[in-house]
Amino acid sequence: MSNTNAKIDLLLTNLENLESQFNTLKNSNTTQVNANMTSFESMFFSFKALVMCELTSIKEQLSKQDERLNNLEQYSRRNCLLIHGVAEVGAGSEREDDCVASAVSIFKEKLKIDVLPFHIDRAHRIGKKDSGKNRAIIVKFVSYAQRRLVFSVKKLLKGSGIHITESLTKMNYQILDEAKKIYYKENVWTYDGRIIVKDRLDRKHTVVSMEDLKSLTVKTLANSAAFTPTAPSTSSRSNSSQIPKPKPVNNVPPKRGKAKK
């Protein structure tokens, strides 16, 4: 979709350049040009209006299609979880059985639940091998019930150096990352592949796109005097350049004076 949008933006730029040249020609006061200028001007602006209308419609359709594809991809990941912080054995020589064994051991010893090897469809490391970092293990469960059980007790891993997250699409990772920058990590989480944001009034919102996040943030700014917009993000990895940032709130209570004797 991004490639298509780039082509549309290029077309709009060319249209603007054509209009600029048209206006220059219009102001040249050449007798021959002025003879047909009125008719040509009407045709040009009619064509421009038609193009703008069609391009807007195409962009909206592409955006909806992109959202549907993202939802389908996320649904295909619903039985998967990522385990982070598990030390790698050997120089990237771990087999699938080794990853399954590591996952089962963590579930039993740290989460205190019985997930057996036959409950796991597949398990393997993801990403490129990095000597200074342990790659995450992606675990695909046979049933969603087992996956949900594991995810429901993941807080028991706190302080162990290991943590479990959902397997998200690239788009959802970008939305999650930007939401954490705006609303802070403790107020943003995922559930069944959906990104949940808690605002300052403790209301929970489901965010499915960058536009959703932008709208929510604008609404939050309007409803809370504690939020003020700052400079837009310059990240090229997301479409969040127009999302305003909230001003951090100082929650430190005022110091009290000493009581008089």
Order of alpha helices (4+ residues) and beta strands (2+ residues): alpha-alpha-beta-alpha-beta-beta-alpha-beta-alpha-beta-beta-beta-alpha
